[in-house]
Amino acid sequence: MLHPQPLHPLTLSPSHPLTLSPSHPLTPRGTQIILMMELCEKSLVNHISAAVADKRQLAEDDALTIFASASRAVGFLHSQQPPLVHRDIKPENMLLAADGLWKLCDFGSAAIDTGATLVGI
């Protein structure tokens, strides 16, 4: 008889622009993980659309802040052991949190970099 594996908890990392940090990246296939995350009501797409509707450009500081947040999030993923690869970075996956930080989301296409190949998670 197969015994169900316990869920591996995912922890929030409020001090980092990337909100989710897998505590065990090698979760067995078929394991269901349910995440509860903070509510972010605005995506980068919404942010850009609002600027277009107002016929204005994004401020340079705003654009640099968003890019820096995405870069830090990717750097954090790549610094994990084993490294994680997001594989779906796009405006729809950058969310603005209530604290004003831009956060990377949607890890459905993420993979683990084993050095020889990428392994989907």
All heavy atoms as an XYZ file, in Angstrom:
912
protein
N       0.839     -1.183      0.000
C       0.000      0.000      0.000
C       0.882      1.244      0.000
O       1.837      1.342      0.759
C      -0.898     -0.018      1.232
C      -1.757      1.191      1.368
S      -2.847      0.998      2.810
C      -3.562      2.577      2.810
N       0.548      2.201     -0.871
C       1.286      3.452     -0.921
C       0.824      4.382      0.183
O      -0.370      4.532      0.425
C       1.094      4.143     -2.271
C       1.699      3.446     -3.477
C       1.321      4.195     -4.738
C       3.198      3.352     -3.338
N       1.778      4.990      0.842
C       1.450      5.977      1.869
C       1.627      7.357      1.265
O       2.651      7.620      0.628
C       2.363      5.813      3.089
C       2.196      4.492      3.762
N       1.117      4.208      4.556
C       2.946      3.375      3.722
C       1.224      2.970      4.998
N       2.326      2.433      4.499
N       0.644      8.250      1.442
C       0.792      9.588      0.862
C       1.970     10.310      1.492
O       2.225     10.188      2.685
C      -0.538     10.273      1.195
C      -1.144      9.472      2.281
C      -0.583      8.088      2.193
N       2.690     11.015      0.661
C       3.813     11.802      1.141
C       3.277     13.093      1.758
O       2.308     13.665      1.270
C       4.743     12.159     -0.024
C       5.406     10.964     -0.667
C       6.436     10.343      0.244
O       7.141     11.037      0.949
N       6.487      9.019      0.244
N       3.897     13.559      2.839
C       3.448     14.834      3.419
C       3.737     15.971      2.453
O       4.660     15.892      1.644
C       4.285     14.965      4.691
C       5.488     14.117      4.447
C       5.040     13.000      3.534
N       2.940     17.011      2.539
C       3.192     18.187      1.716
C       4.422     18.890      2.238
O       4.621     19.013      3.438
C       1.994     19.146      1.764
C       0.712     18.642      1.132
C      -0.368     19.693      1.288
C       0.918     18.328     -0.328
N       5.269     19.324      1.331
C       6.438     20.094      1.713
C       6.006     21.554      1.805
O       5.510     22.116      0.834
C       7.554     19.942      0.682
C       8.044     18.541      0.575
N       8.816     17.959      1.544
C       7.842     17.601     -0.368
C       9.088     16.715      1.193
N       8.503     16.477      0.036
N       6.193     22.186      2.960
C       5.708     23.564      3.103
C       6.507     24.531      2.247
O       7.697     24.346      2.025
C       5.917     23.849      4.592
C       7.019     22.920      5.000
C       6.873     21.700      4.135
N       5.837     25.529      1.753
C       6.494     26.629      1.066
C       6.447     27.816      2.011
O       5.418     28.100      2.615
C       5.784     26.960     -0.244
C       5.843     25.868     -1.300
C       5.016     26.253     -2.502
C       7.273     25.628     -1.725
N       7.547     28.495      2.150
C       7.605     29.579      3.108
C       7.632     30.920      2.391
O       8.167     31.039      1.292
C       8.859     29.461      3.988
O      10.005     29.440      3.146
C       8.818     28.189      4.822
N       7.053     31.924      3.025
C       7.088     33.273      2.479
C       8.392     33.936      2.892
O       8.871     33.744      4.002
C       5.905     34.096      2.995
C       4.549     33.649      2.494
C       3.461     34.503      3.139
C       4.467     33.768      0.992
N       8.958     34.687      2.007
C      10.185     35.400      2.290
C       9.923     36.889      2.095
O      10.190     37.442      1.042
C      11.286     34.921      1.342
O      12.475     35.630      1.574
N       9.349     37.563      3.115
C       8.939     38.953      2.938
C      10.091     39.917      2.694
O       9.886     41.009      2.206
C       8.225     39.280      4.250
C       8.762     38.297      5.234
C       9.107     37.066      4.448
N      11.324     39.515      3.001
C      12.446     40.423      2.806
C      13.009     40.350      1.391
O      13.990     40.980      1.091
C      13.549     40.085      3.813
O      14.026     38.770      3.575
N      12.374     39.569      0.535
C      12.875     39.394     -0.830
C      11.756     39.623     -1.825
O      10.618     39.275     -1.556
C      13.436     37.973     -0.999
C      14.295     37.862     -2.208
N      13.781     37.655     -3.455
C      15.623     37.974     -2.357
C      14.758     37.624     -4.330
N      15.889     37.810     -3.687
N      12.043     40.215     -3.006
C      10.978     40.485     -3.982
C      10.294     39.221     -4.490
O       9.174     39.266     -4.960
C      11.682     41.209     -5.120
C      13.124     41.156     -4.841
C      13.337     40.708     -3.427
N      10.955     38.101     -4.383
C      10.338     36.831     -4.757
C       9.649     36.281     -3.527
O      10.284     36.037     -2.528
C      11.411     35.855     -5.238
C      10.945     34.467     -5.607
C      10.028     34.521     -6.815
C      12.130     33.591     -5.901
N       8.343     36.108     -3.577
C       7.616     35.774     -2.365
C       7.726     34.325     -1.958
O       7.645     34.018     -0.789
C       6.125     36.115     -2.509
O       5.586     35.398     -3.603
C       5.919     37.594     -2.689
N       7.884     33.407     -2.884
C       7.868     31.995     -2.538
C       9.259     31.388     -2.630
O       9.964     31.587     -3.602
C       6.932     31.215     -3.469
C       5.484     31.591     -3.381
C       4.688     30.802     -4.400
C       4.954     31.333     -1.997
N       9.606     30.649     -1.610
C      10.883     29.967     -1.581
C      10.636     28.507     -1.247
O      10.261     28.192     -0.130
C      11.777     30.600     -0.515
O      12.956     29.862     -0.367
N      10.805     27.594     -2.211
C      10.545     26.186     -1.910
C      11.484     25.674     -0.824
O      12.687     25.825     -0.919
C      10.810     25.466     -3.227
C      10.872     26.518     -4.260
C      11.224     27.804     -3.580
N      10.918     25.071      0.216
C      11.766     24.529      1.268
C      12.348     23.187      0.856
O      13.313     22.733      1.431
C      10.975     24.394      2.562
O       9.904     23.496      2.383
N      11.751     22.545     -0.146
C      12.275     21.287     -0.674
C      11.956     21.232     -2.164
O      10.871     20.840     -2.556
C      11.654     20.093      0.045
C      12.360     18.817     -0.283
N      12.180     18.145     -1.470
C      13.269     18.110      0.421
C      12.938     17.059     -1.469
N      13.596     17.018     -0.350
N      12.902     21.657     -2.999
C      12.609     21.766     -4.438
C      12.420     20.424     -5.151
O      11.958     20.389     -6.269
C      13.820     22.510     -4.990
C      14.906     22.223     -4.023
C      14.250     22.077     -2.668
N      12.751     19.311     -4.525
C      12.645     18.024     -5.196
C      11.401     17.272     -4.737
O      11.436     16.079     -4.454
C      13.903     17.185     -4.935
C      15.193     17.820     -5.457
C      16.399     16.984     -5.065
C      15.149     18.016     -6.954
N      10.282     17.978     -4.649
C       9.017     17.366     -4.270
C       8.671     16.279     -5.266
O       8.752     16.486     -6.472
C       7.908     18.436     -4.251
O       8.305     19.455     -3.346
C       6.583     17.855     -3.803
N       8.291     15.081     -4.785
C       7.977     13.983     -5.716
C       6.857     14.352     -6.686
O       5.918     15.051     -6.323
C       7.524     12.854     -4.790
C       8.013     13.221     -3.433
C       8.110     14.722     -3.403
N       6.983     13.878     -7.918
C       5.946     14.103     -8.919
C       4.634     13.517     -8.418
O       4.605     12.489     -7.759
C       6.320     13.466    -10.247
C       7.450     14.182    -10.932
C       7.523     13.759    -12.399
N       8.633     14.382    -13.055
C       8.601     15.600    -13.577
N       7.520     16.318    -13.501
N       9.660     16.094    -14.176
N       3.542     14.173     -8.759
C       2.225     13.710     -8.338
C       1.799     14.260     -6.995
O       0.657     14.101     -6.600
N       2.714     14.925     -6.292
C       2.362     15.524     -5.012
C       1.584     16.803     -5.288
O       1.993     17.618     -6.100
C       3.629     15.858     -4.198
O       4.346     14.656     -3.971
C       3.276     16.512     -2.878
N       0.470     16.968     -4.634
C      -0.324     18.181     -4.810
C       0.079     19.186     -3.747
O       0.115     18.874     -2.561
C      -1.809     17.876     -4.686
C      -2.670     19.097     -4.913
C      -4.155     18.772     -4.828
O      -4.545     17.697     -4.413
N      -4.970     19.714     -5.220
N       0.401     20.383     -4.184
C       0.765     21.459     -3.270
C      -0.243     22.578     -3.454
O      -0.503     23.007     -4.576
C       2.192     21.972     -3.550
C       3.203     20.851     -3.333
C       2.509     23.170     -2.667
C       4.622     21.225     -3.667
N      -0.797     23.021     -2.370
C      -1.761     24.112     -2.408
C      -1.096     25.325     -1.765
O      -0.601     25.256     -0.650
C      -3.056     23.736     -1.660
C      -3.679     22.507     -2.323
C      -4.010     24.920     -1.612
C      -4.819     21.904     -1.552
N      -1.084     26.427     -2.495
C      -0.439     27.640     -2.018
C      -1.472     28.691     -1.667
O      -2.442     28.886     -2.388
C       0.471     28.223     -3.104
C       1.556     27.326     -3.663
C       2.292     28.038     -4.783
C       2.518     26.931     -2.571
N      -1.231     29.368     -0.583
C      -2.013     30.554     -0.249
C      -1.015     31.695     -0.208
O      -0.036     31.643      0.532
C      -2.716     30.390      1.086
C      -3.810     29.356      1.013
S      -4.793     29.272      2.510
C      -5.616     30.849      2.447
N      -1.263     32.690     -1.056
C      -0.333     33.800     -1.155
C      -1.057     35.104     -0.876
O      -2.280     35.167     -0.876
C       0.290     33.836     -2.547
C       1.116     32.615     -2.875
S       1.865     32.691     -4.503
C       0.447     32.418     -5.539
N      -0.267     36.124     -0.685
C      -0.846     37.445     -0.487
C      -1.597     37.880     -1.745
O      -1.270     37.435     -2.846
C       0.243     38.455     -0.156
C       1.228     38.672     -1.297
C       2.412     39.514     -0.895
O       2.253     40.735     -0.744
O       3.492     38.927     -0.726
N      -2.580     38.712     -1.572
C      -3.345     39.221     -2.698
C      -2.626     40.423     -3.298
O      -2.325     41.384     -2.599
C      -4.754     39.631     -2.250
C      -5.627     40.282     -3.314
C      -5.900     39.300     -4.448
C      -6.921     40.769     -2.701
N      -2.327     40.342     -4.567
C      -1.741     41.456     -5.314
C      -2.754     41.823     -6.384
O      -3.022     41.024     -7.281
C      -0.418     41.055     -5.943
S       0.864     40.615     -4.774
N      -3.332     42.991     -6.282
C      -4.437     43.362     -7.154
C      -4.019     44.002     -8.468
O      -4.860     44.297     -9.300
C      -5.390     44.280     -6.394
C      -6.035     43.565     -5.220
C      -7.128     44.377     -4.547
O      -7.619     45.350     -5.148
O      -7.493     44.017     -3.420
N      -2.726     44.206     -8.683
C      -2.299     44.890     -9.898
C      -1.093     44.176    -10.500
O      -0.127     43.869     -9.816
C      -1.921     46.330     -9.556
C      -1.642     47.221    -10.728
C      -1.383     48.638    -10.251
C      -1.299     49.603    -11.399
N      -1.026     50.968    -10.925
N      -1.175     43.901    -11.798
C      -0.040     43.302    -12.502
C       0.681     44.398    -13.288
O       0.177     45.517    -13.436
C      -0.510     42.203    -13.458
O      -1.141     42.772    -14.586
N       1.830     44.050    -13.812
C       2.569     45.000    -14.644
C       1.769     45.350    -15.893
O       1.813     46.489    -16.363
C       3.942     44.423    -15.003
C       4.861     45.311    -15.828
C       5.018     46.697    -15.213
C       6.209     44.630    -16.011
N       0.979     44.406    -16.397
C       0.117     44.690    -17.555
C      -0.873     45.795    -17.198
O      -1.061     46.741    -17.970
C      -0.628     43.422    -18.019
C      -1.683     43.761    -19.046
C       0.342     42.414    -18.581
N      -1.506     45.704    -16.028
C      -2.438     46.749    -15.577
C      -1.727     48.092    -15.453
O      -2.273     49.133    -15.829
C      -3.055     46.409    -14.224
C      -3.787     45.094    -14.197
O      -3.512     44.268    -13.337
N      -4.702     44.871    -15.124
N      -0.526     48.045    -14.908
C       0.260     49.257    -14.676
C       0.600     49.936    -16.009
O       0.451     51.158    -16.153
C       1.530     48.867    -13.912
C       2.313     50.000    -13.378
N       1.834     50.874    -12.426
C       3.578     50.403    -13.662
C       2.761     51.766    -12.146
N       3.829     51.502    -12.879
N       1.026     49.161    -16.976
C       1.364     49.705    -18.299
C       0.103     50.184    -19.016
O       0.098     51.264    -19.630
C       2.120     48.659    -19.140
C       3.497     48.383    -18.531
C       2.238     49.099    -20.599
C       4.217     47.199    -19.129
N      -0.976     49.418    -18.920
C      -2.243     49.807    -19.569
C      -2.764     51.131    -19.038
O      -3.291     51.955    -19.789
C      -3.295     48.718    -19.375
O      -2.910     47.541    -20.049
N      -2.619     51.345    -17.727
C      -3.064     52.610    -17.124
C      -2.246     53.772    -17.679
O      -2.797     54.846    -17.966
C      -2.947     52.546    -15.606
N      -0.951     53.569    -17.844
C      -0.102     54.629    -18.408
C      -0.489     54.927    -19.850
O      -0.578     56.093    -20.251
C       1.368     54.215    -18.315
N      -0.751     53.881    -20.622
C      -1.162     54.065    -22.019
C      -2.494     54.808    -22.082
O      -2.666     55.735    -22.887
C      -1.253     52.710    -22.752
C      -1.921     52.852    -24.112
C       0.136     52.091    -22.895
N      -3.441     54.431    -21.221
C      -4.754     55.087    -21.202
C      -4.629     56.568    -20.844
O      -5.386     57.402    -21.353
C      -5.682     54.376    -20.219
N      -3.671     56.890    -19.974
C      -3.439     58.283    -19.575
C      -2.514     59.017    -20.544
O      -2.165     60.173    -20.325
C      -2.820     58.340    -18.172
C      -3.766     57.864    -17.095
O      -4.988     57.799    -17.344
O      -3.277     57.547    -15.991
N      -2.107     58.318    -21.614
C      -1.216     58.882    -22.636
C       0.077     59.424    -22.020
O       0.514     60.531    -22.305
C      -1.940     59.961    -23.444
C      -3.095     59.394    -24.210
C      -3.761     60.418    -25.071
C      -4.854     59.677    -25.819
N      -5.824     60.416    -26.443
N       0.665     58.589    -21.159
C       1.934     58.964    -20.533
C       2.884     57.766    -20.558
O       2.452     56.634    -20.687
C       1.722     59.438    -19.101
C       1.155     58.391    -18.181
C       1.005     58.877    -16.729
N       0.299     57.895    -15.949
C       0.832     56.793    -15.440
N       2.110     56.536    -15.649
N       0.111     55.940    -14.739
N       4.153     58.077    -20.445
C       5.162     57.027    -20.356
C       5.389     56.666    -18.893
O       5.123     57.477    -17.997
C       6.487     57.510    -20.949
C       6.435     57.749    -22.436
C       7.807     58.166    -22.970
O       8.718     58.467    -22.220
N       7.929     58.190    -24.281
N       5.891     55.460    -18.661
C       6.306     55.112    -17.305
C       7.514     55.957    -16.958
O       8.390     56.185    -17.794
C       6.684     53.636    -17.212
C       5.585     52.604    -17.328
C       6.181     51.199    -17.201
C       4.517     52.808    -16.279
N       7.559     56.422    -15.724
C       8.726     57.173    -15.272
C       9.949     56.256    -15.299
O       9.843     55.052    -15.056
C       8.491     57.688    -13.858
N      11.092     56.825    -15.595
C      12.319     56.036    -15.670
C      12.583     55.302    -14.352
O      12.939     54.112    -14.348
C      13.509     56.928    -16.017
C      14.808     56.167    -16.184
C      15.968     57.063    -16.604
O      15.739     58.177    -17.095
O      17.118     56.613    -16.423
N      12.410     55.979    -13.223
C      12.617     55.346    -11.922
C      11.677     54.168    -11.723
O      12.063     53.138    -11.162
C      12.408     56.355    -10.781
C      13.551     57.338    -10.649
O      14.604     57.118    -11.272
O      13.386     58.316     -9.897
N      10.441     54.309    -12.182
C       9.446     53.237    -12.069
C       9.879     52.021    -12.890
O       9.875     50.888    -12.401
C       8.090     53.758    -12.558
C       6.921     52.927    -12.090
O       7.077     52.118    -11.157
O       5.825     53.098    -12.671
N      10.282     52.254    -14.123
C      10.716     51.159    -14.998
C      11.948     50.464    -14.431
O      12.040     49.228    -14.437
C      11.002     51.691    -16.406
N      12.899     51.234    -13.896
C      14.109     50.645    -13.320
C      13.796     49.840    -12.065
O      14.384     48.779    -11.836
C      15.136     51.731    -13.017
C      15.773     52.398    -14.241
C      16.645     53.578    -13.823
C      16.572     51.386    -15.039
N      12.859     50.320    -11.251
C      12.451     49.585    -10.051
C      11.846     48.237    -10.411
O      12.158     47.211     -9.790
C      11.448     50.415     -9.227
O      12.094     51.611     -8.790
C      10.919     49.649     -8.030
N      10.970     48.233    -11.418
C      10.320     46.990    -11.856
C      11.365     46.014    -12.397
O      11.384     44.836    -12.037
C       9.235     47.287    -12.915
C       8.111     48.111    -12.286
C       8.700     45.996    -13.527
C       7.200     48.789    -13.293
N      12.265     46.507    -13.251
C      13.300     45.652    -13.831
C      14.231     45.108    -12.744
O      14.602     43.929    -12.759
C      14.095     46.416    -14.892
C      15.103     45.560    -15.600
C      14.702     44.665    -16.579
C      16.447     45.641    -15.273
C      15.618     43.859    -17.228
C      17.373     44.834    -15.924
C      16.963     43.946    -16.897
N      14.597     45.960    -11.778
C      15.480     45.523    -10.696
C      14.809     44.451     -9.846
O      15.454     43.481     -9.434
C      15.891     46.715     -9.837
N      13.512     44.599     -9.592
C      12.780     43.588     -8.816
C      12.770     42.243     -9.536
O      13.011     41.202     -8.923
C      11.336     44.042     -8.562
O      11.317     45.165     -7.729
N      12.499     42.268    -10.832
C      12.503     41.030    -11.615
C      13.902     40.410    -11.627
O      14.051     39.188    -11.461
C      12.025     41.299    -13.044
N      14.924     41.231    -11.773
C      16.306     40.735    -11.805
C      16.701     40.113    -10.471
O      17.340     39.054    -10.441
C      17.271     41.867    -12.151
O      17.009     42.357    -13.437
N      16.332     40.754     -9.366
C      16.646     40.195     -8.047
C      15.924     38.874     -7.832
O      16.488     37.925     -7.271
C      16.287     41.185     -6.942
C      17.304     42.299     -6.767
C      17.082     43.069     -5.483
N      15.743     43.641     -5.393
C      15.383     44.832     -5.850
N      16.272     45.600     -6.437
N      14.147     45.263     -5.722
N      14.666     38.798     -8.272
C      13.902     37.558     -8.119
C      14.561     36.421     -8.900
O      14.731     35.308     -8.386
C      12.455     37.762     -8.585
N      14.968     36.689    -10.138
C      15.629     35.671    -10.959
C      16.972     35.294    -10.334
O      17.330     34.109    -10.268
C      15.799     36.158    -12.413
C      16.708     35.233    -13.205
C      14.433     36.278    -13.078
N      17.702     36.272     -9.852
C      18.973     35.992     -9.189
C      18.792     35.097     -7.978
O      19.583     34.176     -7.733
N      17.729     35.350     -7.215
C      17.423     34.515     -6.053
C      17.123     33.082     -6.482
O      17.633     32.135     -5.891
C      16.239     35.116     -5.286
C      15.787     34.261     -4.143
C      16.517     34.207     -2.972
C      14.637     33.505     -4.247
C      16.100     33.408     -1.910
C      14.213     32.706     -3.200
C      14.949     32.661     -2.020
N      16.303     32.919     -7.511
C      15.982     31.578     -8.007
C      17.243     30.837     -8.441
O      17.436     29.665     -8.122
C      15.019     31.658     -9.189
C      13.584     32.031     -8.886
C      12.816     32.246    -10.183
C      12.914     30.968     -8.042
N      18.094     31.530     -9.178
C      19.298     30.898     -9.714
C      20.325     30.598     -8.627
O      21.210     29.754     -8.823
C      19.918     31.767    -10.797
C      19.079     31.848    -12.030
N      19.494     32.525    -13.154
C      17.844     31.359    -12.326
C      18.547     32.440    -14.094
N      17.544     31.738    -13.605
N      20.223     31.261     -7.466
C      21.184     31.039     -6.381
C      20.811     29.845     -5.494
O      21.588     29.459     -4.629
C      21.295     32.291     -5.508
O      20.114     32.462     -4.727
N      19.632     29.284     -5.707
C      19.201     28.139     -4.903
C      19.999     26.894     -5.293
O      20.548     26.805     -6.360
C      17.697     27.877     -5.100
C      16.821     29.054     -4.701
C      17.052     29.477     -3.269
O      16.765     28.738     -2.338
N      17.589     30.674     -3.094
N      20.047     25.942     -4.387
C      20.725     24.673     -4.656
C      19.724     23.543     -4.607
O      19.215     23.239     -3.541
C      21.854     24.449     -3.641
C      22.993     25.411     -3.806
C      23.613     25.377     -5.185
O      23.793     24.314     -5.777
N      23.926     26.550     -5.727
N      19.364     22.935     -5.688
C      19.805     23.240     -7.052
C      19.123     24.508     -7.565
O      18.073     24.901     -7.052
C      19.349     22.017     -7.844
C      18.162     21.505     -7.106
C      18.439     21.795     -5.652
N      19.707     25.141     -8.576
C      19.114     26.372     -9.124
C      17.729     26.123     -9.716
O      17.458     25.069    -10.273
C      20.097     26.775    -10.231
C      21.364     26.062     -9.910
C      20.965     24.791     -9.228
N      16.858     27.110     -9.556
C      15.518     27.066    -10.141
C      15.470     28.008    -11.333
O      16.052     29.086    -11.300
C      14.472     27.483     -9.111
C      14.434     26.643     -7.831
C      13.472     27.252     -6.826
C      14.047     25.226     -8.140
N      14.766     27.602    -12.376
C      14.627     28.395    -13.598
C      13.137     28.693    -13.775
O      12.326     27.769    -13.815
C      15.179     27.633    -14.828
C      15.077     28.484    -16.077
C      16.614     27.195    -14.577
N      12.761     29.968    -13.874
C      11.346     30.357    -13.940
C      10.717     29.990    -15.279
O       9.630     29.431    -15.337
C      11.201     31.861    -13.674
C       9.789     32.308    -13.528
N       8.997     32.603    -14.624
C       9.019     32.502    -12.442
C       7.795     32.965    -14.190
N       7.786     32.910    -12.869
N      11.314     30.334    -16.377
C      10.906     30.016    -17.751
C       9.623     30.686    -18.247
O       9.110     30.302    -19.291
C      10.793     28.493    -17.961
C      12.071     27.765    -17.704
C      12.116     26.367    -18.225
N      11.000     25.531    -17.843
C      10.910     24.250    -18.137
N      11.861     23.663    -18.822
N       9.873     23.541    -17.765
N       9.087     31.674    -17.529
C       7.868     32.337    -18.018
C       7.803     33.776    -17.506
O       6.777     34.223    -17.001
C       6.627     31.554    -17.586
C       5.367     31.995    -18.333
O       5.494     32.569    -19.442
O       4.260     31.776    -17.812
N       8.890     34.501    -17.635
C       8.920     35.881    -17.158
C       8.278     36.767    -18.214
O       8.703     36.791    -19.369
C      10.351     36.331    -16.844
C      10.900     35.456    -15.724
C      10.381     37.806    -16.463
C      12.357     35.646    -15.462
N       7.213     37.456    -17.812
C       6.475     38.352    -18.698
C       5.691     39.322    -17.818
O       5.551     39.105    -16.608
C       5.545     37.559    -19.619
C       4.535     36.696    -18.887
C       3.776     35.810    -19.858
C       2.805     34.888    -19.119
N       2.178     33.929    -20.033
N       5.204     40.432    -18.378
C       4.493     41.433    -17.572
C       3.329     40.864    -16.748
O       3.086     41.323    -15.632
C       4.003     42.451    -18.606
C       5.001     42.349    -19.710
C       5.374     40.890    -19.764
N       2.643     39.866    -17.279
C       1.517     39.274    -16.552
C       1.960     38.596    -15.254
O       1.159     38.404    -14.350
C       0.788     38.242    -17.417
C       0.048     38.818    -18.594
C       0.919     39.003    -19.847
O       2.171     38.909    -19.757
O       0.349     39.266    -20.907
N       3.241     38.230    -15.165
C       3.745     37.513    -14.004
C       4.524     38.389    -13.027
O       5.192     37.882    -12.132
C       4.591     36.317    -14.443
C       3.747     35.245    -15.083
O       2.543     35.174    -14.863
N       4.373     34.417    -15.898
N       4.426     39.691    -13.210
C       4.972     40.637    -12.235
C       3.782     41.318    -11.567
O       2.954     41.946    -12.233
C       5.868     41.685    -12.912
C       7.177     41.150    -13.453
S       8.278     40.436    -12.204
C       8.654     41.849    -11.183
N       3.676     41.157    -10.251
C       2.545     41.687     -9.502
C       3.010     42.735     -8.509
O       4.073     42.603     -7.891
C       1.823     40.564     -8.753
C       1.286     39.414     -9.600
C       0.633     38.367     -8.703
C       0.308     39.919    -10.642
N       2.176     43.762     -8.322
C       2.470     44.824     -7.361
C       1.780     44.498     -6.046
O       0.553     44.405     -5.970
C       1.990     46.173     -7.895
C       2.310     47.386     -7.024
C       3.816     47.542     -6.826
C       1.715     48.644     -7.644
N       2.560     44.309     -5.000
C       2.029     43.973     -3.677
C       1.602     45.241     -2.942
O       1.969     46.363     -3.320
C       3.087     43.229     -2.874
N       0.853     45.052     -1.882
C       0.358     46.177     -1.087
C       1.502     47.001     -0.492
O       1.347     48.206     -0.260
C      -0.556     45.661      0.024
N       2.658     46.363     -0.273
C       3.804     47.082      0.292
C       4.596     47.853     -0.765
O       5.623     48.455     -0.480
C       4.719     46.123      1.045
C       5.290     45.008      0.175
O       5.092     45.042     -1.067
O       5.923     44.097      0.741
N       4.129     47.821     -2.028
C       4.771     48.570     -3.101
C       5.876     47.823     -3.830
O       6.473     48.362     -4.753
N       6.149     46.580     -3.431
C       7.177     45.791     -4.099
C       6.591     45.027     -5.279
O       5.489     44.495     -5.192
C       7.809     44.786     -3.124
C       8.633     45.363     -1.991
C       9.101     44.241     -1.062
C       9.830     46.137     -2.527
N       7.354     44.949     -6.372
C       6.977     44.130     -7.522
C       7.471     42.719     -7.264
O       8.629     42.521     -6.884
C       7.582     44.693     -8.803
C       6.889     45.941     -9.234
C       7.273     47.221     -8.962
C       5.673     46.029     -9.978
N       6.367     48.096     -9.508
C       5.384     47.399    -10.138
C       4.811     45.094    -10.530
C       4.266     47.849    -10.817
C       3.698     45.538    -11.221
C       3.430     46.898    -11.356
N       6.603     41.732     -7.466
C       6.930     40.345     -7.136
C       6.666     39.433     -8.323
O       5.693     39.598     -9.039
C       6.108     39.901     -5.929
C       6.405     40.802     -4.730
C       5.768     40.335     -3.479
C       6.145     41.278     -2.342
N       5.743     40.757     -1.055
N       7.556     38.477     -8.492
C       7.451     37.502     -9.566
C       6.518     36.376     -9.134
O       6.611     35.886     -8.012
C       8.846     36.945     -9.883
C       8.980     35.959    -11.029
C       8.537     36.581    -12.348
C      10.423     35.480    -11.120
N       5.610     35.961    -10.017
C       4.668     34.896     -9.685
C       4.585     33.892    -10.827
O       5.273     34.032    -11.828
C       3.288     35.484     -9.385
S       2.431     36.091    -10.849
N       3.733     32.908    -10.679
C       3.426     31.872    -11.676
C       4.635     30.988    -11.966
O       5.374     31.196    -12.922
C       2.881     32.467    -12.968
C       2.348     31.395    -13.921
O       2.447     30.194    -13.583
O       1.845     31.754    -14.990
N       4.786     29.978    -11.128
C       5.907     29.064    -11.263
C       5.500     27.763    -11.963
O       6.166     26.738    -11.831
C       6.526     28.789     -9.888
C       7.218     30.003     -9.341
C       6.503     31.010     -8.711
C       8.572     30.156     -9.502
C       7.128     32.143     -8.231
C       9.220     31.291     -9.030
C       8.496     32.294     -8.395
N       4.411     27.818    -12.733
C       3.914     26.640    -13.428
C       4.869     26.081    -14.474
O       4.828     24.906    -14.795
N       5.735     26.912    -15.006
C       6.706     26.451    -16.013
C       8.106     26.321    -15.435
O       9.059     26.059    -16.169
C       6.751     27.448    -17.185
O       5.504     27.496    -17.824
N       8.244     26.495    -14.132
C       9.565     26.477    -13.502
C      10.197     25.094    -13.600
O       9.518     24.082    -13.738
C       9.452     26.894    -12.042
N      11.522     25.088    -13.550
C      12.271     23.835    -13.621
C      13.485     23.928    -12.709
O      13.923     25.017    -12.343
C      12.715     23.563    -15.052
N      14.013     22.771    -12.373
C      15.238     22.686    -11.600
C      16.382     22.464    -12.577
O      16.299     21.610    -13.462
C      15.160     21.519    -10.597
C      14.034     21.763     -9.595
C      16.490     21.325     -9.880
C      13.727     20.564     -8.727
N      17.451     23.239    -12.414
C      18.628     23.089    -13.264
C      19.567     22.087    -12.608
O      20.202     22.373    -11.605
C      19.320     24.437    -13.435
C      20.505     24.385    -14.386
O      20.874     23.290    -14.825
O      21.047     25.462    -14.674
N      19.643     20.898    -13.169
C      20.494     19.845    -12.609
C      21.923     19.923    -13.125
O      22.763     19.121    -12.752
C      19.925     18.446    -12.939
O      19.982     18.272    -14.350
C      18.521     18.293    -12.433
N      22.205     20.866    -13.981
C      23.531     21.000    -14.571
C      23.604     20.368    -15.944
O      24.231     20.888    -16.843
N      22.949     19.241    -16.117
C      22.946     18.562    -17.405
C      21.654     18.813    -18.163
O      21.632     18.861    -19.374
C      23.127     17.051    -17.214
N      20.570     19.010    -17.428
C      19.255     19.179    -18.051
C      18.346     19.922    -17.084
O      18.645     20.068    -15.904
C      18.656     17.802    -18.406
O      17.444     17.998    -19.115
C      18.396     16.963    -17.166
N      17.225     20.419    -17.601
C      16.228     21.053    -16.753
C      15.161     20.021    -16.414
O      14.696     19.283    -17.273
C      15.570     22.237    -17.470
C      16.476     23.435    -17.757
C      15.703     24.514    -18.491
C      17.062     24.005    -16.475
N      14.771     19.984    -15.157
C      13.748     19.052    -14.692
C      12.561     19.865    -14.224
O      12.684     20.703    -13.342
C      14.277     18.177    -13.526
C      13.211     17.230    -13.038
C      15.528     17.420    -13.955
N      11.388     19.672    -14.860
C      10.189     20.401    -14.456
C       9.819     20.095    -13.023
O      10.039     19.006    -12.528
N       9.255     21.114    -12.349
C       8.800     20.888    -10.972
C       7.311     21.055    -10.873
O       6.673     21.558    -11.743
C       9.497     21.832     -9.953
C       9.357     23.305    -10.346
C      10.953     21.449     -9.837
C       9.917     24.266     -9.329
